[in-house]
């Protein structure tokens, strides 16, 4: 499983560098599987936001939460354009 071909894996590997931690292949596969139902672009953005706000390497739940916040902000912005 190559991070270069998968943007989520690439973002996770980059985040691991930022947190000075190593991820095993098993951990990467687990994150990838548990985040697979989300839009990859949103997940990559969420991982970047976690880098700015999380003190430790983010859990799947923290990344998913960040994705939800991004989605909610997008919904609210779209609603404001429609009003």
N, C-alpha and C positions, 0 to 999 in steps of 0.2 A: 504494500500500500504506500504509494508515493505521495508525499506532501505537495510536490510540485504539480501533480495532476488534480489534487483535491484542495480547493481553497480553504475549507474548514480545517483540514489537517495542517496545511501550511500556516494558518493563523495560530493554531494550537502550538505548533513547534516554535513559532516566533514568540509567542507569549511565554513559553517555557524558558526561552533565552532571557526574556525580560525579568522573569522571576528567579532566574538562576537555579532552575530545577531541571531534572531529567524526567522525561516521560517514557515509559516502556511501550513497546508495541501493543501490549494488551490494553494499557490505559488509553492510548490513541484510538484503538478500535472501539473501545467502550464509549468514549466521548462521541466518536463519529456515529456510532449506531444510535445513541440516545438523543442525538441532535439531528438525525437524518430527516425527520418529519418537518423541519423548519427550513425556510428559504436560506440557502447558503450565504447569500450576500448579507442578509440580516444577521446571521450567526457570526460572520467575520466582523461586522461592525460591532456587534455586542461584545465579542472578545476584545476588541480594541478599547471599548468603553470600560470593560472590566480591568484592563491594564491600568487605566487612569484612576480607578476607584477602589479596587480590591487590594487588600494588603497582602494576601496570599493567592496562589494560583486558584483561579475560580473553579467552583464545582459546576457540574452540569446544571444544577438548579439555579445558580447565580447567572450563568450564561442565558438560560431560558428566561429568567426573570428580566434580564436586560433586553432580550428580544421582545418581550411583551411590552416593556416600556417604550421601545422604539416604535412598535406597531401602534400603540395607543397615541403616541405623539403624531404619527403620520395620519391616523384617523382624525384626530382633532384638527390638524392643519387642513386636511381635505374638507372637513365640515365648515371651517371658517371660510374657505374659498367659495363654498356653495351658498352660504348665507347671504 
